[in-house]
Amino acid sequence: MSSRSVDNEDPDRLYTVTGGRSRTDAGAMDMVALIVSECDPVPGMQSEHVKILRMCRRPTAVVEISSELRLPVSVVKILLCDLLDTGRVTARHPSPASARRSLPDPEILKQVLVGLENL
């Protein structure tokens, strides 16, 4: 893997890597979604797809894949959508935080604070 910066990446190469596509469904996956390989690479696959499948044998976040491949997140999302569509990977989306339901009652917290101050 080369050490060149993404900022210096050849736009033609990125165009080729994505097959000319520049966007994915905005809600397709979050940057922190965990990607898991469901199969091994096969001969003839695009080299970036092969790298992703090998990297994601254990759950790996989209942003980590982007960093490892030294490609923009938008490009990685396009590649991942290809793999998702063919069933080669699965995405485990983070569950939405239900902050209100998981926090204790403020009145109980006040009572605990008073109890601690009285110690």
N, C-alpha and C positions, 0 to 999 in steps of 0.2 A: 504494500500500500504506500502510495506516495505521500509526501509531507506537504503538498501544496495546499494553500488556503482555499476555502470555499469561495471567498471573494474573488479569487483569481481563476475560478473554474470556468472552463470554456462553455459558453451558453449552447453551442452546437452539441456538445457532449450531453448536457442535461436534456436537451431536446430529444436526442437519440435514446437516452436511457429511459425516458418516459413515453417514447413512441409519439411524441408531439403533443401529448396532453399536458395541460398546465393546471388543472383543477380537479379536485375530488369533491364528493358530497361533503359539505361542511360538517355535518354531523356524523360522518362515517366513523371517525375515531378520534379520541382525545390524545393529546401529546403524552399523557401518562398511562394510556391504555397498555396493558401487558400483552405482548404478542408471543404465541407459542407455536412452534412448528408441529405440524401433524404428519409430516412425511420427510423422507430424505430427498436431497436434490437428485434430479435425473439428468442424464447426458442431454446436452443441447439447450439447457436452461440458460437464461440471461445470467451473467456473472453476478450481478447485484442480487438477484433472487436467490442464487446459490449461497451467497454470503449471509443473507438474511435467514435462510432456513438453517444454516449451521449455527448461527449466532443465537437463534431463538429455541434451541433445544430445551433451554430453561426459560421461564418467563422473562421477557426483556421489554422495557418501556420503549415506546416509539422514539422518544427523544434520545435514548441511549443508542438506538440503532442509527439514528441520524448522525450522532457524534462519531460512532465507530466507523461508519461508511464515509464520513466527511462529506455528506450531502445535505442540502437544505431539507428541513422537515417536510416541506411541501412535496418535494420529489420523493422522499421516503414514503409518505402517505400514499402517493400514486402507486408506487411499487407494492406496498402492502395491500392496497385494494385489489391489485392483480392477483396476489396470492390468496387473499380472502375469497375472491370470486371463484377460484378454482378449488377451494377447500384445503389448500396446502398449509395454511396457518389459521389460527383462531385468535380473536381479540377478546381479552377480558377487560371490560370497561370498569373503571373504579365506580363503586356504588356511591350514589349521591349522599352527601352528608345531610343527615336530618338533625341539624344542630338543636332545634327547639325540643325535639323529643328525647334527645340523649342527655341534655343538661338537667341537673337536679333542680328541684324547686328552689327559687331564691330565698324563700322563707326558711327552709331547712339550712341553707348555707349561712344565713344570718345567725341562726341558733347555734350552729357549730362554732362560728367565729366568737360569739359571746361566751360559749363554754370554754373555748381555748383561752380567751382573755382572762377568765375567772381562775384559771389554773395557777 
